[in-house]
Amino acid sequence: MADPARGRVMLMTVDEFLVHPSPEGVKTELVRGELRVSPSAGIPHGFAATKLVVLLWAYVAPRRLGHVLADGIGYELLQLPRTVRVPDASFVRAERLPPRGPSLGTRLFNFAPDLAVEVLSPSETALQLQEKLDDYVRGGSTLIWVVDPVLRTVRIVSTVWPDTLLHEGDTLTGGHVLPGFSCIVSEIFEGIARD
């Protein structure tokens, strides 16, 4: 948040972030106290994120492995000062959540997701993406999928094995976080026309 009188960025607390009004159709995150606002990423972005939520939910729900969450769910990364990240999709193992689920007043999780999914948007720079990935890892996420609707790829970032880039004919698996889950990468991009 900028202070126009002084021309500098004013830092927010997490509590201030939670009550800060956000314009409709934008994504807001808090990074070291700085409010970050991203414009709507567009329909292909939404298609890919939704498809992954559906695929993950179909695997996770019947096995009661945890919860798959869509965009809009914030994670306060306690290892980093004043930082709240909002992945495009995420998965949290059942044992990390209260047995009856979060209470109605819960606004944020105070931990990183086990799996964070980031779908690349046209406005995101490589530097912004790397900062986000570093934050998830420092916060405790052990698996991150970076989905690129333009190139139709999925980059797997893991704390257990080296980064891997998958293409449309490859199989995406849940690795150590969701053993047994798999889908063909091309499934994620169904319904998105090639330009």
KAKA-V258426 format. One record per residue. N is the residue number from 1. RES is the residue in one small letter. SS is DSSP state (helix for helix, strand for strand, loop for the rest). OMEGA is omega in degrees with one decimal (* if undefined). D_CENTER is the distance of its C-alpha to the mean C-alpha in Angstrom with 2 decimals. Layout:
BEGIN
n: {N;N}
res: {RES;RES}
ss: {SS;SS}
omega: {OMEGA;OMEGA}
d_center: {D_CENTER;D_CENTER}
END
This chain:
BEGIN
n: {1;2;3;4;5;6;7;8;9;10;11;12;13;14;15;16;17;18;19;20;21;22;23;24;25;26;27;28;29;30;31;32;33;34;35;36;37;38;39;40;41;42;43;44;45;46;47;48;49;50;51;52;53;54;55;56;57;58;59;60;61;62;63;64;65;66;67;68;69;70;71;72;73;74;75;76;77;78;79;80;81;82;83;84;85;86;87;88;89;90;91;92;93;94;95;96;97;98;99;100;101;102;103;104;105;106;107;108;109;110;111;112;113;114;115;116;117;118;119;120;121;122;123;124;125;126;127;128;129;130;131;132;133;134;135;136;137;138;139;140;141;142;143;144;145;146;147;148;149;150;151;152;153;154;155;156;157;158;159;160;161;162;163;164;165;166;167;168;169;170;171;172;173;174;175;176;177;178;179;180;181;182;183;184;185;186;187;188;189;190;191;192;193;194;195}
res: {m;a;d;p;a;r;g;r;v;m;l;m;t;v;d;e;f;l;v;h;p;s;p;e;g;v;k;t;e;l;v;r;g;e;l;r;v;s;p;s;a;g;i;p;h;g;f;a;a;t;k;l;v;v;l;l;w;a;y;v;a;p;r;r;l;g;h;v;l;a;d;g;i;g;y;e;l;l;q;l;p;r;t;v;r;v;p;d;a;s;f;v;r;a;e;r;l;p;p;r;g;p;s;l;g;t;r;l;f;n;f;a;p;d;l;a;v;e;v;l;s;p;s;e;t;a;l;q;l;q;e;k;l;d;d;y;v;r;g;g;s;t;l;i;w;v;v;d;p;v;l;r;t;v;r;i;v;s;t;v;w;p;d;t;l;l;h;e;g;d;t;l;t;g;g;h;v;l;p;g;f;s;c;i;v;s;e;i;f;e;g;i;a;r;d}
ss: {loop;strand;strand;loop;loop;loop;loop;strand;strand;loop;loop;loop;loop;helix;helix;helix;helix;helix;helix;loop;loop;loop;loop;loop;loop;loop;strand;strand;strand;strand;strand;loop;loop;strand;strand;strand;strand;strand;loop;loop;loop;loop;helix;helix;helix;helix;helix;helix;helix;helix;helix;helix;helix;helix;helix;helix;helix;helix;helix;helix;helix;helix;helix;loop;loop;strand;strand;strand;strand;strand;loop;loop;loop;strand;strand;strand;loop;loop;loop;loop;loop;loop;loop;strand;strand;loop;loop;loop;strand;strand;strand;strand;strand;helix;helix;helix;loop;loop;loop;loop;loop;loop;loop;loop;loop;loop;loop;strand;strand;loop;loop;loop;loop;loop;strand;strand;strand;strand;strand;loop;loop;loop;loop;loop;loop;helix;helix;helix;helix;helix;helix;helix;helix;helix;helix;helix;helix;helix;helix;loop;loop;loop;strand;strand;strand;strand;strand;strand;loop;loop;loop;loop;strand;strand;strand;strand;strand;strand;loop;loop;loop;loop;loop;strand;strand;strand;loop;loop;loop;loop;strand;strand;strand;strand;loop;loop;loop;strand;strand;strand;strand;strand;strand;strand;helix;helix;helix;helix;loop;loop;loop;loop;loop;loop;loop}
omega: {-176.8;172.8;-173.8;-178.5;-176.8;179.1;179.6;-179.8;175.7;-178.6;179.6;168.2;176.4;178.5;177.1;178.2;-177.0;-179.5;-179.1;179.4;178.0;177.6;178.5;173.7;175.6;178.0;178.0;174.8;176.8;-176.8;-176.3;177.4;-179.2;177.4;176.9;-179.0;179.0;177.3;176.6;-173.8;176.4;-173.1;178.3;176.6;180.0;177.6;-177.3;-179.9;-179.9;-179.9;178.7;177.2;-179.1;-179.6;179.9;-178.4;179.9;178.7;-172.0;-171.7;-177.3;-179.1;-179.3;-176.7;-176.7;-178.3;172.5;-173.9;-179.8;178.0;178.5;178.5;-177.2;178.0;174.0;-178.3;-171.3;178.9;-179.0;-178.7;171.4;-176.9;176.0;177.5;-177.4;-179.5;178.4;172.4;180.0;176.0;175.8;179.0;-176.4;-175.7;178.9;-178.3;175.1;-176.6;-179.6;-179.8;180.0;178.6;-177.7;-178.5;-178.4;-178.7;-177.8;165.2;180.0;176.2;177.4;176.6;174.7;175.5;173.4;177.6;175.6;175.3;-176.7;176.4;-176.4;-175.9;-175.0;178.3;177.5;179.2;178.1;179.0;-178.6;177.3;-179.9;179.8;177.4;179.2;179.0;-179.2;178.2;179.0;177.0;175.6;-179.5;178.3;178.3;172.9;175.9;-172.6;-179.7;-179.2;-179.7;-179.7;-179.3;178.9;171.5;174.8;178.8;176.3;-175.6;173.8;-175.3;179.8;-178.0;176.0;-179.8;176.5;-179.9;178.0;-171.0;-178.5;-177.7;179.2;174.9;178.8;179.2;176.5;-177.1;-178.0;179.1;-179.2;178.7;177.4;172.3;171.9;174.8;-176.5;-178.5;178.5;-177.5;-173.8;177.5;179.0;178.0;-177.8;172.9;177.7;*}
d_center: {22.31;25.48;28.92;31.10;34.28;33.34;31.00;28.38;24.92;25.16;22.77;21.34;20.96;18.12;20.75;21.57;17.99;17.89;21.10;20.64;21.10;18.56;19.89;19.09;16.68;14.80;11.46;12.31;11.03;13.59;14.16;17.38;18.75;18.25;16.82;14.60;14.87;13.51;15.64;14.84;13.54;16.05;16.89;16.09;12.42;12.62;14.74;12.55;9.46;12.20;14.04;11.47;11.15;14.97;15.57;13.65;15.27;18.62;18.51;17.17;19.15;22.66;22.31;20.96;18.54;16.10;13.65;11.05;9.16;8.41;7.09;9.06;8.56;8.78;9.18;12.29;12.56;16.29;17.13;16.51;18.61;17.37;13.66;10.96;7.33;5.38;1.72;4.10;4.87;5.63;9.20;11.58;15.13;17.96;19.87;17.35;17.78;21.14;23.34;23.64;20.01;18.82;21.58;21.69;21.52;18.26;16.05;13.41;12.84;14.57;12.83;9.72;8.29;10.43;8.02;4.39;4.24;4.70;7.87;10.45;12.29;15.97;15.88;13.53;15.81;15.73;16.26;13.33;10.99;12.96;12.83;9.06;9.43;12.49;11.10;8.79;12.01;14.30;12.59;13.17;10.39;12.67;10.80;8.10;8.57;8.94;10.48;13.38;15.19;18.15;19.00;17.75;16.34;13.60;13.45;13.06;12.59;14.23;16.26;18.86;19.76;19.78;17.20;17.99;17.84;18.37;20.19;21.00;23.64;21.79;20.41;16.85;17.15;15.30;17.26;17.96;15.07;16.11;19.63;21.22;18.29;18.81;18.74;20.18;17.80;19.93;19.05;15.55;17.48;20.28;21.44;20.29;23.56;24.22;25.53}
END
